[in-house]
Amino acid sequence: MKKLRNIGLLAFIGLIASCTGNVNTEVATNSSTIEFAEISKEEGFAEKHAEPKELSVEQHGEMISIPVEGGKNASAYQLINENKTTNYLFVFHEWWGLNDHIKSEADKWFEKLGNVNVMALDLYDGKVAKSREKAQEYMSSADEDRIKSIINGS
């Protein structure tokens, strides 16, 4: 399971790098979380993202609480396959937070992949942005240690 967590963390870091459009090959002095937070503050970054639209879709999963070492419990949107399986897909939200769009994407992957459990982790502890300014605020204030503990707790 630890290997899955590490793969999930690498996928999150890869997502961060892909969102920026720039992959810095120099040795980083800051963490990826800090670097991504700084990118969110660059002029024009927020304007490149359309405001989120409200969705009205039926969700098939449920919100769960995940014990996290060294802090309050985290939450995730979870879909568990009726046939027991150890296959998991972890879904990481965009800078908006764990909104209905991400839950809908988790539902789609659950349906499409079949023999898998899906967990969309909430890395912002329940905060969901409805504006670019809030998304920027949430992303730039994300705590790397908290994010790691949420990923490791899943």
N, C-alpha and C positions, 0 to 999 in steps of 0.2 A: 504494500500500500504506500510505503514511503516513496518508492520509485514513481508511482502515479502522481504523488504530490509534487515531486520535483519536476516531472514532465508538465504538470499543470502550471507551475511557477514559470518554467521556461516558455510555455505557450503564452502566458500573460505578458512576459517581457517581450516576446516576439510581437504580440499584438501592439504593445506600446511602440515598438520600433516601427512597425508598419504604418501606424497612424500618423507618425511624424513625417513620413516620406524621406527622412534622412536617417541613415544608419552610420553612426560615428564609429570608425574603426580604431580610433585612438584609445588608449587605456583610460577608462573612466575614473575620475576622482570622486564622483558622486554616484549614488545608487541610481538604477534605472527609474525608480519611482520619483526620486527628486528631479532627475533630468526631464522626465515627462511632465512633471508639474511645472517646471520652468518653461517648457515649450508651450504649455497652455496659456502662458502669460504673454507670449509673443504677439506683436501687433498683427491683426488679421486672422489669427488662428481660430478664434471663436466664430467669426463671421463665415468661415468655411463650412460650418456645421448648421444645417437647417434646424429650426426649432422642432422639438419632438411633437408628434401628433398623438392625440388621444386615440386609443384603440378600444374597440368594443368586440372582444373575442372571448370565446369560452376557453377557460384554462382547465387543463386536465391534471395538473400537479397540485402540490400543496406546499405551503411554507412550513419549514421545520426549523428547530433550534439546534445548533451544533455547539457542544461544549468546546471551549477554547482555552488553552493554557494561558494563565496569566491575565485573564480579563473576562469581561462579560461574554455570554454566549453570542455566537454569530448566528446568522440566519441564511437560509438558502431555499430556493424553489426546487422541489424534488419530484421526480417521476420514477417510480420503482416498477420494474417489469414484474408481471404476475408469475412468470417462470423465474425461479431463482437463478441469478447470474452474478458473477463478480466483475462483469464488464461495466465500466463507468465512463461517461463523457462529462467533463466539467466545462460549463459555459461561463465565460467571463463577460461582464457587462461593459458597455461603452462608458464614456465619461458622464453620461446621464444618470447612471445608477441602475439598479435592478428594477427596471420598469416593465410594463406590460409587453412591450416589444420583445425584450429579451426572454421573458417567460414564454411568449408565443414561439420564439425561435427554439427554445428548449423543447416545447411540445412537438414542433415539427421534426427535430432531430430524433426524438424518442420514437415517433411514429415511423420515420424513415429507416432508422437503423435496426429496429426490431429487438434483438437480444441484448439490450443495454439498459442501464439505469442512468438517468441524467440528473445532474445537480447544477443549477445556476447559482453561483455563490454571490452573496451580497457583500461587496467589499467596502460599502459606504455605511454600513450599519443602519439601514432603513431610510437613508436620505435619497430621495429621487428628485433630480433637477427637472424643472419645467421651463427653464430659460438658459440661454448660453452663459449668462453671468453666474447663475447658481452652479451649473455644471463645472465651470472654471473654478469656482470657489471650492467645490467638493473635491475635484481632482487635485487641486494645488494643496489642499490641506490633508490629503490622504496620508495616513501614517504607515510607513513601510513595515514596521514591526507588527502592527495590527494586521495588515494584509497578509503577511507571512503566517501569522498565527491562525488566521481564518483558513488559509489554504491548507495548512498542516492539520487543522482540526477536522477537515472534511474526510 
